């Protein structure tokens, strides 16, 4: 088994390349302009629809979790009735 490990290493070296297959367009300047624009929108919502959806999901889960914890604390604080 060990004698073939060098073949596996050689094969992996040939298949993994450091060259990029395609160059991505540099859009840093566009993003900087978008996020630095003074339009009254909080920076965590300037990314668009996906940011707004993630924000609302996070807020919903937070409110639900807080309400559930308060409910469980109330249930735990009440003594059980003796029969």
VMD Tcl script that builds the backbone (N, CA, C; Angstrom):
set m [mol new atoms 249]
animate dup $m
set s [atomselect $m all]
$s set {name element resname resid chain x y z} {
  {N N UNK 1 A 0.832 -1.192 0.000}
  {CA C UNK 1 A 0.000 0.000 0.000}
  {C C UNK 1 A 0.874 1.253 0.000}
  {N N UNK 2 A 1.905 1.251 0.830}
  {CA C UNK 2 A 2.757 2.430 0.948}
  {C C UNK 2 A 3.585 2.684 -0.307}
  {N N UNK 3 A 3.861 1.612 -1.040}
  {CA C UNK 3 A 4.691 1.808 -2.228}
  {C C UNK 3 A 3.944 2.561 -3.327}
  {N N UNK 4 A 2.604 2.562 -3.259}
  {CA C UNK 4 A 1.817 3.284 -4.263}
  {C C UNK 4 A 1.432 4.691 -3.800}
  {N N UNK 5 A 1.776 5.029 -2.576}
  {CA C UNK 5 A 1.403 6.355 -2.076}
  {C C UNK 5 A 2.099 7.467 -2.855}
  {N N UNK 6 A 3.313 7.226 -3.311}
  {CA C UNK 6 A 4.001 8.256 -4.087}
  {C C UNK 6 A 3.314 8.474 -5.427}
  {N N UNK 7 A 2.686 7.422 -5.984}
  {CA C UNK 7 A 1.924 7.590 -7.228}
  {C C UNK 7 A 0.696 8.466 -6.995}
  {N N UNK 8 A 0.046 8.234 -5.868}
  {CA C UNK 8 A -1.118 9.045 -5.528}
  {C C UNK 8 A -0.708 10.506 -5.335}
  {N N UNK 9 A 0.388 10.720 -4.650}
  {CA C UNK 9 A 0.892 12.076 -4.444}
  {C C UNK 9 A 1.237 12.732 -5.774}
  {N N UNK 10 A 1.878 11.999 -6.642}
  {CA C UNK 10 A 2.235 12.524 -7.953}
  {C C UNK 10 A 0.983 12.875 -8.749}
  {N N UNK 11 A -0.009 12.014 -8.707}
  {CA C UNK 11 A -1.257 12.242 -9.437}
  {C C UNK 11 A -1.982 13.474 -8.890}
  {N N UNK 12 A -2.019 13.623 -7.571}
  {CA C UNK 12 A -2.668 14.789 -6.980}
  {C C UNK 12 A -1.940 16.073 -7.355}
  {N N UNK 13 A -0.618 16.018 -7.402}
  {CA C UNK 13 A 0.156 17.197 -7.789}
  {C C UNK 13 A -0.146 17.609 -9.225}
  {N N UNK 14 A -0.398 16.649 -10.078}
  {CA C UNK 14 A -0.678 16.972 -11.481}
  {C C UNK 14 A -2.083 17.542 -11.654}
  {N N UNK 15 A -3.047 17.107 -10.826}
  {CA C UNK 15 A -4.421 17.565 -11.015}
  {C C UNK 15 A -4.696 18.891 -10.333}
  {N N UNK 16 A -3.949 19.202 -9.283}
  {CA C UNK 16 A -4.161 20.469 -8.586}
  {C C UNK 16 A -3.259 21.519 -9.213}
  {N N UNK 17 A -3.882 22.558 -9.699}
  {CA C UNK 17 A -3.132 23.617 -10.364}
  {C C UNK 17 A -3.331 24.921 -9.611}
  {N N UNK 18 A -2.305 25.740 -9.588}
  {CA C UNK 18 A -2.420 27.040 -8.928}
  {C C UNK 18 A -2.918 28.113 -9.883}
  {N N UNK 19 A -3.002 27.805 -11.146}
  {CA C UNK 19 A -3.462 28.787 -12.126}
  {C C UNK 19 A -4.977 28.942 -12.027}
  {N N UNK 20 A -5.429 30.168 -12.113}
  {CA C UNK 20 A -6.850 30.444 -12.057}
  {C C UNK 20 A -7.484 30.076 -13.396}
  {N N UNK 21 A -8.644 29.455 -13.340}
  {CA C UNK 21 A -9.318 29.067 -14.580}
  {C C UNK 21 A -9.916 30.272 -15.294}
  {N N UNK 22 A -10.439 31.201 -14.497}
  {CA C UNK 22 A -10.961 32.421 -15.107}
  {C C UNK 22 A -10.737 33.570 -14.139}
  {N N UNK 23 A -10.511 34.712 -14.691}
  {CA C UNK 23 A -10.277 35.889 -13.875}
  {C C UNK 23 A -11.618 36.527 -13.522}
  {N N UNK 24 A -11.768 36.911 -12.267}
  {CA C UNK 24 A -12.972 37.600 -11.837}
  {C C UNK 24 A -12.767 39.103 -11.977}
  {N N UNK 25 A -13.842 39.766 -12.307}
  {CA C UNK 25 A -13.778 41.212 -12.459}
  {C C UNK 25 A -13.627 41.861 -11.089}
  {N N UNK 26 A -12.749 42.825 -10.985}
  {CA C UNK 26 A -12.528 43.534 -9.729}
  {C C UNK 26 A -13.654 44.544 -9.531}
  {N N UNK 27 A -14.520 44.278 -8.552}
  {CA C UNK 27 A -15.659 45.149 -8.297}
  {C C UNK 27 A -15.565 45.844 -6.945}
  {N N UNK 28 A -14.366 45.954 -6.421}
  {CA C UNK 28 A -14.180 46.570 -5.111}
  {C C UNK 28 A -14.623 48.029 -5.135}
  {N N UNK 29 A -14.279 48.748 -6.172}
  {CA C UNK 29 A -14.649 50.169 -6.255}
  {C C UNK 29 A -16.165 50.343 -6.254}
  {N N UNK 30 A -16.880 49.469 -6.962}
  {CA C UNK 30 A -18.346 49.538 -6.985}
  {C C UNK 30 A -18.921 49.296 -5.600}
  {N N UNK 31 A -18.401 48.282 -4.910}
  {CA C UNK 31 A -18.895 47.954 -3.569}
  {C C UNK 31 A -18.583 49.074 -2.583}
  {N N UNK 32 A -17.396 49.669 -2.692}
  {CA C UNK 32 A -17.051 50.785 -1.814}
  {C C UNK 32 A -18.002 51.953 -2.024}
  {N N UNK 33 A -18.309 52.242 -3.266}
  {CA C UNK 33 A -19.227 53.338 -3.572}
  {C C UNK 33 A -20.618 53.046 -3.009}
  {N N UNK 34 A -21.072 51.805 -3.141}
  {CA C UNK 34 A -22.386 51.412 -2.636}
  {C C UNK 34 A -22.459 51.544 -1.119}
  {N N UNK 35 A -21.455 51.043 -0.419}
  {CA C UNK 35 A -21.504 51.024 1.035}
  {C C UNK 35 A -21.184 52.374 1.666}
  {N N UNK 36 A -20.500 53.268 0.948}
  {CA C UNK 36 A -20.179 54.580 1.496}
  {C C UNK 36 A -21.220 55.635 1.143}
  {N N UNK 37 A -22.187 55.276 0.318}
  {CA C UNK 37 A -23.233 56.215 -0.075}
  {C C UNK 37 A -24.083 56.575 1.139}
  {N N UNK 38 A -24.351 57.868 1.323}
  {CA C UNK 38 A -25.138 58.337 2.463}
  {C C UNK 38 A -26.606 58.418 2.049}
  {N N UNK 39 A -27.331 57.314 2.217}
  {CA C UNK 39 A -28.734 57.277 1.823}
  {C C UNK 39 A -29.659 56.879 2.969}
  {N N UNK 40 A -29.145 56.856 4.195}
  {CA C UNK 40 A -29.979 56.568 5.356}
  {C C UNK 40 A -30.216 55.098 5.621}
  {N N UNK 41 A -29.711 54.220 4.784}
  {CA C UNK 41 A -29.871 52.776 4.984}
  {C C UNK 41 A -28.717 52.285 5.853}
  {N N UNK 42 A -29.018 51.497 6.908}
  {CA C UNK 42 A -27.927 50.953 7.725}
  {C C UNK 42 A -26.997 50.084 6.878}
  {N N UNK 43 A -25.729 50.066 7.248}
  {CA C UNK 43 A -24.724 49.379 6.434}
  {C C UNK 43 A -25.001 47.876 6.357}
  {N N UNK 44 A -25.631 47.304 7.384}
  {CA C UNK 44 A -25.889 45.867 7.352}
  {C C UNK 44 A -27.069 45.507 6.446}
  {N N UNK 45 A -27.744 46.500 5.886}
  {CA C UNK 45 A -28.845 46.239 4.955}
  {C C UNK 45 A -28.553 46.734 3.541}
  {N N UNK 46 A -27.386 47.301 3.319}
  {CA C UNK 46 A -27.066 47.865 2.004}
  {C C UNK 46 A -26.756 46.809 0.955}
  {N N UNK 47 A -26.606 45.558 1.343}
  {CA C UNK 47 A -26.262 44.498 0.401}
  {C C UNK 47 A -27.419 44.073 -0.482}
  {N N UNK 48 A -28.641 44.478 -0.141}
  {CA C UNK 48 A -29.776 44.150 -0.983}
  {C C UNK 48 A -30.795 43.263 -0.297}
  {N N UNK 49 A -31.535 42.532 -1.105}
  {CA C UNK 49 A -32.644 41.714 -0.624}
  {C C UNK 49 A -32.180 40.613 0.324}
  {N N UNK 50 A -31.085 39.959 0.016}
  {CA C UNK 50 A -30.615 38.862 0.861}
  {C C UNK 50 A -30.240 39.361 2.252}
  {N N UNK 51 A -29.635 40.535 2.344}
  {CA C UNK 51 A -29.315 41.106 3.651}
  {C C UNK 51 A -30.589 41.382 4.443}
  {N N UNK 52 A -31.609 41.911 3.776}
  {CA C UNK 52 A -32.871 42.205 4.453}
  {C C UNK 52 A -33.538 40.917 4.936}
  {N N UNK 53 A -33.507 39.876 4.105}
  {CA C UNK 53 A -34.111 38.604 4.515}
  {C C UNK 53 A -33.370 37.984 5.695}
  {N N UNK 54 A -32.056 37.998 5.650}
  {CA C UNK 54 A -31.278 37.456 6.764}
  {C C UNK 54 A -31.497 38.265 8.038}
  {N N UNK 55 A -31.610 39.574 7.907}
  {CA C UNK 55 A -31.858 40.434 9.064}
  {C C UNK 55 A -33.212 40.103 9.691}
  {N N UNK 56 A -34.237 39.990 8.863}
  {CA C UNK 56 A -35.572 39.692 9.393}
  {C C UNK 56 A -35.646 38.290 9.986}
  {N N UNK 57 A -34.991 37.333 9.363}
  {CA C UNK 57 A -34.946 35.980 9.915}
  {C C UNK 57 A -34.250 35.978 11.274}
  {N N UNK 58 A -33.146 36.688 11.377}
  {CA C UNK 58 A -32.414 36.769 12.642}
  {C C UNK 58 A -33.260 37.435 13.720}
  {N N UNK 59 A -33.923 38.524 13.379}
  {CA C UNK 59 A -34.764 39.207 14.358}
  {C C UNK 59 A -35.946 38.331 14.774}
  {N N UNK 60 A -36.549 37.632 13.826}
  {CA C UNK 60 A -37.662 36.739 14.147}
  {C C UNK 60 A -37.241 35.612 15.074}
  {N N UNK 61 A -36.118 34.988 14.773}
  {CA C UNK 61 A -35.622 33.910 15.632}
  {C C UNK 61 A -35.252 34.429 17.017}
  {N N UNK 62 A -34.722 35.638 17.082}
  {CA C UNK 62 A -34.371 36.226 18.372}
  {C C UNK 62 A -35.610 36.488 19.213}
  {N N UNK 63 A -36.639 37.064 18.610}
  {CA C UNK 63 A -37.882 37.336 19.335}
  {C C UNK 63 A -38.535 36.026 19.769}
  {N N UNK 64 A -38.605 35.055 18.873}
  {CA C UNK 64 A -39.190 33.759 19.217}
  {C C UNK 64 A -38.403 33.088 20.336}
  {N N UNK 65 A -37.093 33.095 20.245}
  {CA C UNK 65 A -36.256 32.464 21.267}
  {C C UNK 65 A -36.404 33.133 22.615}
  {N N UNK 66 A -36.470 34.461 22.624}
  {CA C UNK 66 A -36.648 35.189 23.881}
  {C C UNK 66 A -37.996 34.861 24.508}
  {N N UNK 67 A -39.051 34.850 23.702}
  {CA C UNK 67 A -40.382 34.516 24.214}
  {C C UNK 67 A -40.417 33.083 24.744}
  {N N UNK 68 A -39.769 32.164 24.053}
  {CA C UNK 68 A -39.753 30.766 24.488}
  {C C UNK 68 A -38.996 30.609 25.810}
  {N N UNK 69 A -37.890 31.312 25.962}
  {CA C UNK 69 A -37.123 31.236 27.209}
  {C C UNK 69 A -37.936 31.805 28.366}
  {N N UNK 70 A -38.621 32.919 28.151}
  {CA C UNK 70 A -39.463 33.498 29.206}
  {C C UNK 70 A -40.578 32.527 29.578}
  {N N UNK 71 A -41.203 31.898 28.590}
  {CA C UNK 71 A -42.248 30.905 28.856}
  {C C UNK 71 A -41.696 29.743 29.681}
  {N N UNK 72 A -40.560 29.210 29.279}
  {CA C UNK 72 A -39.971 28.079 30.007}
  {C C UNK 72 A -39.575 28.472 31.426}
  {N N UNK 73 A -39.095 29.695 31.620}
  {CA C UNK 73 A -38.776 30.155 32.972}
  {C C UNK 73 A -40.026 30.256 33.832}
  {N N UNK 74 A -41.121 30.722 33.243}
  {CA C UNK 74 A -42.384 30.787 33.985}
  {C C UNK 74 A -42.874 29.393 34.345}
  {N N UNK 75 A -42.793 28.464 33.418}
  {CA C UNK 75 A -43.216 27.081 33.692}
  {C C UNK 75 A -42.332 26.468 34.769}
  {N N UNK 76 A -41.045 26.710 34.715}
  {CA C UNK 76 A -40.121 26.132 35.695}
  {C C UNK 76 A -40.290 26.759 37.074}
  {N N UNK 77 A -40.769 27.991 37.144}
  {CA C UNK 77 A -40.917 28.656 38.436}
  {C C UNK 77 A -42.199 28.265 39.158}
  {N N UNK 78 A -43.155 27.682 38.458}
  {CA C UNK 78 A -44.414 27.257 39.076}
  {C C UNK 78 A -44.258 25.846 39.637}
  {N N UNK 79 A -44.605 25.669 40.916}
  {CA C UNK 79 A -44.508 24.305 41.468}
  {C C UNK 79 A -45.595 23.408 40.882}
  {N N UNK 80 A -45.259 22.138 40.740}
  {CA C UNK 80 A -46.248 21.192 40.227}
  {C C UNK 80 A -47.263 20.890 41.321}
  {N N UNK 81 A -48.512 20.687 40.914}
  {CA C UNK 81 A -49.577 20.405 41.874}
  {C C UNK 81 A -49.424 18.984 42.406}
  {N N UNK 82 A -49.636 18.835 43.705}
  {CA C UNK 82 A -49.588 17.518 44.340}
  {C C UNK 82 A -50.954 16.857 44.204}
  {N N UNK 83 A -50.964 15.576 43.917}
  {CA C UNK 83 A -52.251 14.864 43.814}
  {C C UNK 83 A -52.618 14.226 45.125}
}
mol reanalyze $m
mol bondsrecalc $m
mol representation Tube
mol addrep $m
